Amino acid sequence: MDSTVEVSRPPARGIGALDNVRAVFWHSYRHLFPPHSLAAQTPNGSVVISWSIMDDPHAKYPYAAPVMLRFDEALLEAMRKAALPQRVRLAKRHETSLREGLRGYDPFAQFPNARVVVIG
């Protein structure tokens, strides 16, 4: 993520749009997901990530089983108070938690339950 982006910029408006803090997490972690993945913020502040798998011969459903990121409130507060370069460092520091949370995840699961990973 470009560290020259203004930290005080208001969050994007719209259903599912990521706020400024969650956008940093997504930009820091999107390399762990297929390039066409989409992330959306839920009303409770979690981030849901999924992608189309329609073209895959193993796919039973049109979309991968979703991955839901839930965030520790203390981490979110630290992110809100931090300048953008510090936010990026904080997010990257928690990448190992996401990697561990994705261990054994199957986007083609016969019963596509969301994989929930707590960050923080």
Secondary structure, 3 states (H helix, E strand, C coil): CCCCCCCCCCCCCCCCCCCHHHHHHHHHHHHHCCCCCEEEECCCCCEEEECECCCCCCCCCCECCCEEEEECHHHHHHHHHCCHHHHHHHHHHCHHHHHHHCCCCCCCCCCCCCEEEEEC
